[in-house]
Amino acid sequence: MLDFVAAFERGGAVLWMLQFTTLRHSPLEAINALIRGCLLEERLGENVFTFVPKSGAPQALKWTFHNGLGLVFVAVYQKTLSLLYVDELLTSVKDEFVGVYKPGQRGYKQFDDNGGATSGQAKKGSTAASGNGKASGDVDADDDTAVGRKPMSNGAAGHTSEGSAGGEDGDTSAAEDGTRAFDVSKLPKGVAARGRGARGRPGTAPTGGKTDTSSKKKEDTAPKKKARNWNSLGLPSGKMDAPTRIDYTEEGDGPNGMSDGVSASASATEDEGVPAAVSRMDVEEEDYDDDELDEEQLNNGAAPGRGGAAVAAPAKKGLLASFVSSLAMNVVGKSALSRTDVEPALAEMKRKLMERNVAEEIAEQVCDSVGRGLEGQRLASFTGVASFVRSAFEEALSGILNKRAVDVLMEINKSQVRGKPYVIVFCGVNGVGKSTNLAKIAYWLGGHGKKVMIAACDTFRAGAVEQLKTHCAKLRVPLYERGYEKDPAKVAFEAIRQAERDGQHVVLVDTAGRMQDNQPLMRALSNLIAVNNPNLVLFVGEALVGNDAVDQLTKFNKALSDLAPTAAVAAAGGGPSARGGTDGAALARRHGGVIDGIVLTKFDTIDDKVGAALSMVYTSGAPVMFVGCGQTYVDLKKLNVKSVVKSLLK
Amino acid sequence: MADLPELLAQPEVQIAILVVAATILLLLVLRIATGRKRGTAVLLVGPCNAGKTTLFYRLKDGTTALGTVASMQENDGYAQVRNDKGRVAGQLRILDLPGHPRLRSKMEQYLKDASAVVLVIDSADITPNKTEAAEDLFEVLTHPAIARRRVPVLLACNKADLETQAHSVDFCRRTIEKQLDAMRKTRQALGGDAGRALSALGKADKPLSLASLRSPISSASISAEKGEVGEVVSFLAKLL
């Protein structure tokens, strides 16, 4: 059963909400979880989000955007039910809502009336239409649109009800609360509830009993069905065709009159269609090249020279007409961007990202996500599509990379107060520089007055212990080692005990490098982490890595949580206090993985191919905490997000 | 070749020199004027779920309507500021910045022309969020433009309506102060904060005290939900 439907602005103001069931938690909680867990993480590729409230069954959330107006529409229902009509419900609510939306206005009570009209009761429709007209001020214009819109969404609603009725009859009857005697599926019921609310408010319609409503409803369903079918054919086809129809107009043979349905896309086609009288294909390309050129000009600081550049580029190709249209588009600004407009720019960005060594999967996802965010947005005057897309990418990338890193020194201070050593475990594949960077971090910590101890838990590779011995001798740091052929988990455990006795502040645990597919070794590592419960698990990855970064991190994260002994998992999941300080625990929980941070090594060897940083952060959700950029102890830095983003988009 | 004095004696040359001198002077004056320019907007910053957007709509419309969810973009609007006598004294542009860590990078660009900053914190939930709140304040205070212009900062301890759970303003202020002090030490240690005006936080060898910083920092107890925002309004009124 649908729990609630809501519309809110990207800025955070809830504009309209309709609740169908009583929930134990505030409905806004689910939306907040959706925003934080999905919409802000640039993970728009998924289309269902699951929210698990503290008490009660998990809920599924579906959403849709109106990017032009910056609106988000969300529908929430119980996860165990698979409601088929939710997508269409959202689209029809969106279409309806956009009609009444006014920027700055915050209450949309009258939209309840309008929503009531969607239920398709012809009688009520007229009162709602007048109510709608009254509310929005201009009676005649709005009446027309309202009438035009209403049968359409009736169609959508009706169509869906038909579609879902068959599939859901079973649970409908089970979940039916008996007070309402509808035999239609849930959507009309919900909408009818809306209609009822609407009727109660203006007081114009007779406030008849429920039987009255339901009987009316039943009466209506019969004649409605035909109308519904007729409309449902009209509407979805109109929607499906919207993008292709844009293409028709672009080629110059699509009649504009045909687009009576979706007004927004119709206006878009008109706007595009008029200047692009020549060949649309040419214009598209011309426009794009032009933008690139302009961008270069702008980058050179020659903003006023823009006009000149625009003149020069098409003149070379000798296509005056396409130049005029592209100039018109650039100067006047485009009404709304469609996917086809941004597609070439997105492809270019994807190519650029992959050139910078971003894993293909990630580049694809980021581009897709940014593309979705751009659809329907308005292009400002004097901005090209390419530079617009670029700025969107800049924002998205710095959003991804800007993670709140654990303030290690502060955390160490905290556990120092408690008299416990702060334990950091380093893990990663072979030869990425775990020991080297561990030594660098030991040097850095030592420089800030922390007493550091190193535990040699690489009991596998020949010479690993000796390597650490040399580092320790140089850094004047105690080393805990038990030679080779020992269980690393046990060595780490004993090391931590030793450190506690000696009053050390930090224990750095070095582990053997392992390939992410080597299950016995991964099990050993997860055992080490489960037994010793370190405050911080750092994944060491080299910046040279390309597509493998995703695989490494997902497999490490997965293996560490899946392969852990069950008792330990229960302990780790049971109390937040089990994992070091409270802040650290909250952070670990926040991105839902075992790995808390990333050490990016060999950063000095990659020039501008900094993509690994993006791949790793995107995959794991953990921040890059240290960047190794050289061979000596002092070559340890923080990640400079700005310069990484800059070189990614250069 | 004419002599220099002879050249200077010519009226054209004198005029030219005068024009050049006047231009340089004008540029200098402009530079100083723009350097001292107060910003244009009041920023609402703070951790997630502190009540920034609610406060924003409270100041702008006087109502919070259906409530708010986590912001994904900034809110921009003008608020009528009334003085103590209840008359409208003028209006101010208010910018509500999203508190989510992902969107914090935007703060940097808005801080450049901030006329004042309101740090909204959740006084009922200060302890788990003190790191984030202090980080926000750290970023504000060490921003070069803020440090230079001595932009006033208000520490608005929101959700005062939760009487038994809400901590006192004094407690919030001290918590943030302590956290900021710890953060200053660790930040200096990491050394990655190029371009940050760490000196804005006072001398490194003395414990940090909010009262002695360059930017005036005041604090207030408010409830955006219930409409008790008088202290914020009077803070804004002082800016006019």
Interface residues (C-beta under 8 A of the other chain):
Chain A: F8 R10 G11 G12 A13 V14 L15 W16 M17 L28 I31 N32 I35 R36 L39 L40 E41 G70 V72 R106 G107 E395 S398 G399 I400 N402 K403 R404 D407 L409 M410 N413 G447 H448 T582 D583 A586 K637 K638 N640 V641
Chain B: C48 N49 T53 Y57 D61 T63 A65 L66 G67 T68 V69 A70 S71 M72 Q73 E74 N75 D96 P98 H100 P101 R102 L103 R104 S105 K106 P128 T131 E132 E135 A182 M183 K185 T186 A189 L190 G192
